[in-house]
Amino acid sequence: MKVVVEILTGSLFNVEVGDDATLGDLKKEIATQQSLPEDRMMLMIGDDESRVVIDQEDGATLVDCGVEDGCHIYLFFNLPLGPPEGESDFSHVFT
């Protein structure tokens, strides 16, 4: 299965995974190709008027998520909810 992925900058790239690939497989391939943090990826499918967040677990197959060959996927990132690892708060940002 080959899909087109678009990131916030408008850049497009192709990702190819097996027909039985999971959401986790797709994220892993995107992370490998683009050197992006896999654990913060948020994917959406659909057109401008009916985009849907793919919120299934990483073990769900792409087909079960509604992804088809040639599909256009939009890639966003979740922001971390807490301070960086090893930091107790965000005070380092304000110094």
N, C-alpha and C positions, 0 to 999 in steps of 0.2 A: 504494500500500500504506500502510495506517495502522497504527501500532503504539502501544502504551502503554508508557511508560518510567517506571520507579520508581527513585528515588534513595534513598540511605541514610536520609534523614530520613522516608521513607515518602511523600513527595510524588509525585504522579503527574502526568504530562503526556502529551499526544498528539503524535506526530510523523508527518508524512505525507511519503512519498518515492515516487518512481516504482516501478512493478512490477519494473523491471530494475535497481533501485538496488544499489549495492555497500555493503559494510560501511563504507567510507570516506565514502560519501555520507550514510549514517545518522549517523555520528559528526559530520560537518560540520554537519548540520542540528541535531543536539542542541546542539553548541557554539554555534551561532548563536542558537538560541532561549533557551538558558539561560546564556549567557556563561560557558561552562566550557572548560577546556583539553582540546582534542580529542586531543592526543598522549598523554594520560595515562589515557584512558578504557579501561575493561575492561567488556565487556558479557557478560551471561549470559541464557540462556533456560531455560524449564522451570518445573515447580512446585516446591514446598518439598522434595520428596523426590528429585527428579531434575534439579537444575539443572546446566547444562552451560555452561562458558565458551566463548564464541565466540572462538576463537583463530586464525582464518584471517587471511590478509593483507587489508589494506584494499581490495584490488582484487577480492576474492571477492564474488559476488552474495549478497544476503541470502537468496535462495531456496536457494543452495548451502550456506548456513550453518544452514539449518533454520528460518529466520524466515518466518512466514506472515502474511497480513493479519489484524489483530486480535491478534497475538501480544503477550504481556507480556514486556518486557525489563527486566532489572535492571542498573542502572548503578553501577559501582564505579570507584575510581581507583587507579592504580599510584602508589606513592610514588617520588620521584626516588631514584636509587641513589647519587648523589654530592652534593657541596656545590653550592649555587646557582651559576649561571654567573658567572664572574668571581671566585669565591672559591676559595682553594686547600685549605681544610679547613672544618670546622664550628666553629672556635674562636669565631666571632661569636655562636653560640648560647649559649655558656657564659660570656660576659662580662657 
